[in-house]
Amino acid sequence: MGKSRSYRVSTLITALSFIISAGCVGDRQVGRIAWEQSRIVDLTHSFGGNTIVWPTEQDFKLVVQHAEHTERGYYYSSNRIEMPEHGGTHIDAPIHFSEGKQTLDQIPVERLVGAGVRIDLTRLCGDDRDCQITAHDLMRWESRSGQIPERAIVLLDTGYARFWPSRKDYLGTDMRGQEGVQALHFPGLHPEAAAWLVRERHVTAVGIDTASIDYGQSTAFETHVALLSHNVSVFENLANLDDLPDRGFDVIALPMKIKGGTGGPLRIIAVLPTSR
């Protein structure tokens, strides 16, 4: 195992030691020290009846199957979920917009874990629902906060998470179907900026707090293609990005491992020192 891969794996183990038994890790002291020196920020919206999905998709449904005391004296509950792959906080696997690329279960876990940067674009996107974030905007951020590290996970904070779960405010419309798709207005990443992140910064994933990495009025989804065709996964509908610093944190983004999936629900967290 190479040095860089060893570092990424050790980062994952350290972070997950917060939420699993110390006995599973094999070192109770390590788990306790990690907890005391770090804090976790949940970047995931809860899934429920008000989860925002694409206008042409069906809503998330939690169907209660059992919720009762049994004849044997114990309580038993069990539900069934119905949802699209691309609804709520979720991941786009490369195959979503690039034929022959990785399906959800084929994405190496090492590409879902790593150093994160949060790029604050709230002022830029605040008055322009059709804002497209350019490479110049990213380089301007770098001039203040330092260069985006190679193999980083880049999180774009447009400020739109504050509108969740209002469909009209978040998407620019509450209409459904193709009529709703045509009325979408929210910020996204310009295709040339996406290509720059792949070519110049060699990022492993890009996330955003809107419903799509392409801006709402996109019809060709060129940003999706620019990223996913290079096996750079996309995280959409993120939450709580405003609770992160510009840098100095790690991201752990673990989706449901769906065989052949084009995407799926995502539980994504940031791990950062408690001093931040």
N, C-alpha and C positions, 0 to 999 in steps of 0.2 A: 504494500500500500504506500503510495507516494506521500510526501510531507504535506502537500496542500489538502489532499483528501483526508489524511489523518486529522488535520486541524478541524475540517468541517465536521467530521464524524464526532470528534471530542466535544465540539460546540453543541451538537445535537444532544449528546448524552448528558452533558452538564445541565442544559436547559430542561430536558425532560425529567431530570432527577427531582425537579420541584413537584412534579405531579404524579410520579409513580413511587412505589415503595422503595425505600432506601435499600431494602434487602435485594431487590431486583438488580440494582446497580452494583451491589456488593461492597459499598463503602458508605456507611451511614454518615460519617463525618463530612464527606464530600457533598452530600445532599444538603446538610445543614448549612455549611459555609456558603454554598451557592445561593440558598434562599436568603441568607442574611445580607448578601452583597448585591443582590439583583432584585428587580421588580419586573412584573409582567404586565404588558398592556394588551388587552384583547382587541384585535382589529376586525372583529367579526360581528355583523348584525345577527340577532337572533332570527331563527326561522319560525314563521307563524302565519296567521291569516292575513296579516298586512304586509308580508314580504313583497318587495317590488320585483316584478319579472318583466321581461320584454313584452311589448303590447300584443304580440301574436302568440304568447305562451299561456298555458293554463296556470292558475294560481297554485301556490303551495297549499297542500291539504294534509292535516293530521286527522286520520280517521280512527276513532276509538273503537277497539275491538273487544277489549275486556277491561272492566274496572269494578270489581266486585269481590266480596268475601265468598270463598268457596265453601262447599259442604264439609271439607276437611279442616276448616278453621283458619286458613291463612288467606291473606289478601293477595289478589293477583291483578295486575294491569298490563296491557299490551296494546300498542297502536300500530297502524300502518301509515306510511307516508307516501304521498303522491306529489311529485315535483318535476320540473324540467331540470336538465343538467345545468343550464345557464340561467339561474335565478338566485336572488339574494347574493350573499358573499360567496363567490365561486371562482374556480380556476378555468381558464381556457387552455386545453391541451393543444399542442402544435397541430394535430390533425384537424382541428376545428376549422382552420382556413388554409391548410396546406396538405395536399394529398400525399399519402405515403409517410408522413412524419409521425412522431410519437403519439400514441394513444395515452390516455390518462395513466393507465397502469404501467406504461413503459418509461415514464419520466423518471430518471434517476433521482432518488431522494436527496442526493447531494446538491441538486440544482434547485431544491425547494428550501434549502437552509443556507444562511450565510449572512455576511455583513450587510446591513441595510442603510440606506440614506433616505431621508424625507425631504422632498423639495417643496417648499411652501410657495404655492402659486395662487393663494387666495385673493391677493390684491389684483393680480393680472386677470383672473377669471371672474372677479366679483361683479363687474358691470357688463360682461359679455358672455351670454349664454352659449354663443357659438364659438367661443375662444378655442384656438388650436395652439397648443404649446409647441414652440419652435426650438430648434437646436440652439439658437441665440439665447433664448430664455434659460436653457439649461446651462449654457456656458456662463451666463451672467450670474447664475446661482453659484457656479464653481468659483467665480472670482471672489465671492464673499466667503464661501464655506469650504473651499478646497476641492480638488478633483475627485470625481466619482471613482471609487476604487474598482479595479478590474474584478469581474465576477460578482459584482454587488447586486443586491436586490433593490431596485429603485422604486420608491413609493411617491406618487404624485398627489399632493394635497391641494385640491381645487377649492375646498371648503364646502362642497356640495353634500357631504355627509350630514350637515346640520339640517337638511331638508327631509331626511328619512324619518318616518315612512310615508310622507305625503307624495303620492305619485305625481300630482300636478306640479308641485314645486321642484321635485327631484328630476323628473323627466321633461318638464316643460309642457306636459299634457297629461290628462287622465283618460284620453280616448284609447280604445283597444283596436286590435286588428291592424290592417295595412294603413288605415286612416291615422291610427295612433303612431305608427312608425314614421310616417311623413311629417308628423307634427313634433317630433322629438327635438329638443333644444337643450343641450348640456355640453360642457367642455370636454376636450379630448386631446390626445397627443398627435401632433402633425406627423404624417408618414416619413418625412425627411428627418425629423427628430428621432423617430424610432430607428431608422436606418443608421443614424449617427451613434446612437447608444449601442447598437450591435457592432458596428464597424470600429468605432473609436474607443469604446469603454468595455466592450465584451461582457455586457451584463448577462445575468442568468435568468432574471425575471423582472417584469415591470408591473406595478400595481397602481390602481387609481380608485378614488372614492366617487366614481360615477358609474353609470350602468354599462359603459363600454369604453374601451381604450381609444376607439375612434369617436370623434365628436358626433353629436346627435344627428346632424344633417348628412352624415356620410352615407353614400350609396354604394361605394366600391370597397369599403372597409380595408383600405390600403395599409393602415397602421397595423391591423391584425396580421395581414399578410407579411409585412416587413419584419415583424417580430416572430410570429409562429413558424414561418418558413425557415428560420434559423434555430428552431427548437428553443426559443425564448418564451417561456410560459407567461401568461397574463392573468393577473388577479383583479377582479372587478367588484364594485360595491363594497369597498373597504370602509371601516369605521374607525373613529378615534385617532386619526392621523395627527390631529392637532395636539395630541398628548405626547408626541414624540419630539426629540431634538433633531437637529439637522443630520447628525451622524452619531456614532458611538453606541450603536445597538445592533443586535442580531435579530434576524427574522426566521421564524419557523412556520412554514406554510404546508400543512398536511391535509390533503383532500381525501375524500373517500376513494379507495383504490378500485375503480370500476374497470373491469376488463373490457377493452375496446372503447372506452368512453371518450367522448370529445370534450368533456369537462365534467365538473361535479361540485357539490357543496364543499366549502373550504373552511376549516378552522385555522385561522392565522393569528399568530401572536408576535409581539416584539419583546425582547429581553434586554433590559438595560440596567446600569448601575443605579442603586437607590439614591445616589448623590445627585442624579439628574432630575 
